[in-house]
């Protein structure tokens, strides 16, 4: 399991935005849906590493969240309410978000789990991808939000929809490192999966 504990960095300046975050994360498949834990914090549990990456990037895009990803088991059957959940995954997620709060000006994301060395590697890749995502402009996002990974020939249709040239769309894609982001996401997910440690993989096999 992948537990994401996400708390707000700027609630004093911009008000409580947890509901907004939960709505944005609500389209992702979740073992326990994202919900407010307390204060300006949300926690959710997902079963797939790639979904954990998706959730982290949604949060980092907004530039107002600390993101902690904990890789570990939870007691089954899983409850509907995160407040009733128990297990090491929650402990790792809390450790991770506490570290994310101490990153200063760096990308505020941390990963924690049984294999600390692989967790550090996953964290490093996710921070690089998060840096790409968090530094995009609104103009770039107006293009990228219409892009679908892996689909060819989209740029002309997007240009027509936005009323801009295909060259402008192409420049936005290149400038925003969109292709590089989506090339790195599987690597980040693979590393997150390996954070479980060799014993967990042997049991799964």
Helices and strands as residue ranges (DSSP letters): E 2-8, H 11-14, H 18-25, E 32-36, E 41-46, H 49-61, E 65-71, G 82-84, H 88-100, E 109-113, H 116-134, H 138-144, H 155-162, H 166-175, H 178-194, H 198-204
